[in-house]
Amino acid sequence: MTWPANATLSDTDGKVTGTFGSQFGRGPGLRNRRGKALKLTLVAQTPQGDLTVTMTGDLDGDSIVNGKAEVSGLGQMEWSAKRIKQ
């Protein structure tokens, strides 16, 4: 099953900031990067209440691969991302 989501992320000196949104909700979070490893922790605001999401993945050029997301109450799922060039 696929759930599309959008993120606007910016990397400054290894600190990633931005927002994330999907059908489950939208929210900012704490983000960090070590080398090519990325970890995003956010609390999405949904109609059913706040939902904590911890996402990990590896930076590979303009993509994030090997992504795992731990969603409170829903378990773990895989994810990936690709930069949209404007």
C-alpha positions in Angstrom: 0.0 0.0 0.0 1.3 3.5 -0.8 0.5 6.7 1.1 1.8 9.8 -0.6 3.4 12.5 1.6 5.2 15.8 1.0 8.1 17.1 3.0 10.0 20.4 2.7 13.4 19.9 4.2 16.5 22.0 4.4 20.0 20.9 5.5 22.3 23.4 7.2 25.5 22.0 8.6 24.0 18.6 9.2 20.8 19.9 10.9 17.7 19.2 8.9 14.6 21.4 9.4 11.3 21.6 7.7 7.7 20.3 7.6 6.1 17.0 6.7 2.5 16.3 5.7 0.4 13.3 4.6 -3.1 12.1 4.8 -2.4 11.4 8.5 -1.6 15.0 9.3 1.0 17.6 9.1 3.7 18.7 11.5 7.3 19.9 12.2 9.8 17.8 14.1 13.3 17.2 15.3 15.6 16.1 12.6 19.3 15.2 12.5 21.8 13.8 10.1 25.0 11.9 10.7 26.9 11.3 7.5 24.4 9.7 5.2 22.0 8.6 7.9 18.9 10.6 8.5 16.5 10.5 11.4 13.2 12.5 11.6 11.0 12.5 14.6 7.7 14.4 14.4 4.3 14.6 15.9 1.6 14.8 13.2 -1.6 16.6 14.1 -4.5 14.4 12.9 -8.3 14.6 13.4 -7.9 11.6 15.8 -5.2 13.3 17.9 -1.4 13.6 17.8 0.5 10.8 16.1 4.3 10.3 16.8 6.3 9.2 13.8 10.0 8.3 13.8 11.5 8.0 10.3 15.0 6.8 9.4 16.7 6.4 6.1 20.0 6.8 4.1 20.8 9.8 1.9 21.7 8.7 -1.6 22.2 11.7 -3.9 18.7 13.3 -4.4 17.0 10.3 -2.8 16.4 8.8 0.6 16.5 5.0 0.6 16.2 2.2 3.1 13.6 4.2 4.9 11.8 2.8 8.0 9.0 4.6 9.8 7.8 3.7 13.2 4.3 5.1 13.7 2.8 5.1 17.2 -0.2 2.7 17.3 0.3 1.5 13.7 3.7 -0.3 13.7 6.5 0.0 11.2 6.5 0.6 7.5 9.0 1.3 4.7 9.4 4.6 3.0 11.5 6.3 0.4 11.8 9.9 -1.0 13.1 11.7 -4.1 13.8 15.4 -4.4 11.5 17.2 -6.7 13.5 19.7 -8.7 11.8 23.0 -9.4 
